[in-house]
Amino acid sequence: MAYMSQEKKAKISALLKPILAKYGVKGTLAVRNHSTIVLNVKSGKIDFIENYLADGKCQDESFVRRYGSIDVNPYWFHEHFTGKAKAFLTEAFKALKGADWYDESDAQTDYFNTAYYVDVNIGKWNKPYELIK
């Protein structure tokens, strides 16, 4: 059963802080429903929005441009981002899965067994991502 505690969050935070500093990105960690660790990226030097829209695969371009936010798909982010954005997300997901994470789920047999779920948001629906130049 997926479970995220404040102790695991503290462990992940220690792994994530150097990555945020390395890429000049500001973000916060939160625990949602005692099962999910959430990284909310608020601002930074990486233009995630334009990087995401550049590949032409985005089906919700008007929403992304209007609200300045992206809910990053943890399974397919490497298909939608390039360069520094992809490098940051790769390191961030590795850190987010640093607190004894495992996934033994099998969707074909309707069996879900994971340590906890991981979400990354670039901006929020009510506060857009801020690009710092």
MARGUMI-461412 format. One record per residue (C-alpha): residue in one letter; x, y, z. Coordinates in pm, whole numbers, padded with zeros to 5 digits, always signed. Layout:
aXYZ;...
// end
This chain:
m+00000+00000+00000;a+00132+00341-00097;y+00231+00550+00203;m+00424+00876+00232;s+00531+01005+00572;q+00694+01328+00687;e+01012+01130+00764;k+01033+01010+00403;k+00961+01365+00286;a+01255+01494+00493;k+01485+01231+00340;i+01372+01324-00011;s+01411+01696+00063;a+01775+01643+00158;l+01834+01466-00177;l+01643+01727-00378;k+01788+02054-00241;p+02126+02023-00419;i+01951+01946-00750;l+01728+02253-00721;a+02032+02469-00644;k+02235+02318-00929;y+01972+02414-01188;g+01866+02744-01030;v+01511+02625-00969;k+01285+02698-00670;g+01033+02443-00560;t+00849+02300-00263;l+00765+01948-00149;a+00426+01840-00023;v+00260+01518+00084;r-00083+01457-00068;n-00330+01208+00084;h-00052+01028+00276;s+00033+00845-00048;t+00200+01091-00285;i+00509+01311-00272;v+00457+01625-00483;l+00729+01858-00614;n+00584+02198-00704;v+00834+02390-00919;k+00758+02760-00874;s+01031+02947-01061;g+01370+02906-01218;k+01615+02962-01500;i+01484+02675-01713;d+01202+02755-01958;f+00993+02441-01901;i+00684+02582-02074;e+00846+02659-02412;n+01056+02341-02393;y+00739+02137-02341;l+00553+02307-02626;a+00847+02295-02871;d+00810+01929-02968;g+00458+01983-03103;k+00314+01682-02915;c+00125+01894-02663;q-00251+01853-02702;d-00338+02120-02447;e-00120+02406-02569;s-00379+02678-02509;f-00426+02562-02148;v-00050+02551-02084;r+00001+02899-02231;r-00301+03046-02048;y-00220+02908-01702;g+00159+02867-01731;s+00153+02528-01563;i+00225+02165-01652;d+00145+01845-01467;v+00451+01639-01564;n+00381+01278-01658;p+00634+01077-01453;y+00638+00793-01708;w+00678+00995-02029;f+00855+01319-01933;h+01166+01212-02127;e+00951+01211-02446;h+00829+01570-02397;f+01131+01759-02265;t+01484+01815-02394;g+01811+01970-02278;k+01832+02121-01930;a+01462+02064-01860;k+01496+01692-01927;a+01820+01671-01726;f+01659+01846-01429;l+01348+01627-01435;t+01558+01310-01465;e+01759+01402-01155;a+01449+01525-00970;f+01255+01202-01029;k+01556+01000-00918;a+01571+01201-00592;l+01194+01180-00542;k+01221+00802-00560;g+01509+00800-00312;a+01318+00709+00006;d+01301+00329-00034;w+01077+00353-00341;y+00963+00040-00522;d+00689-00046-00770;e+00571-00404-00801;s+00240-00315-00966;d+00086-00524-01242;a-00199-00340-01413;q-00297-00646-01619;t-00398-00835-01307;d-00528-00524-01129;y-00255-00549-00865;f-00103-00222-00743;n+00182-00230-00494;t+00411+00071-00473;a+00593+00245-00189;y+00439+00584-00280;y+00337+00788-00583;v+00541+01075-00731;d+00405+01394-00892;v+00585+01697-01035;n+00402+02019-01120;i+00559+02305-01313;g+00366+02603-01180;k+00012+02563-01049;w-00331+02624-01193;n-00361+02946-00990;k+00005+03056-00996;p+00205+03020-01320;y+00565+02909-01341;e+00794+03214-01331;l+01091+03214-01568;i+01386+03403-01417;k+01635+03544-01664;
// end
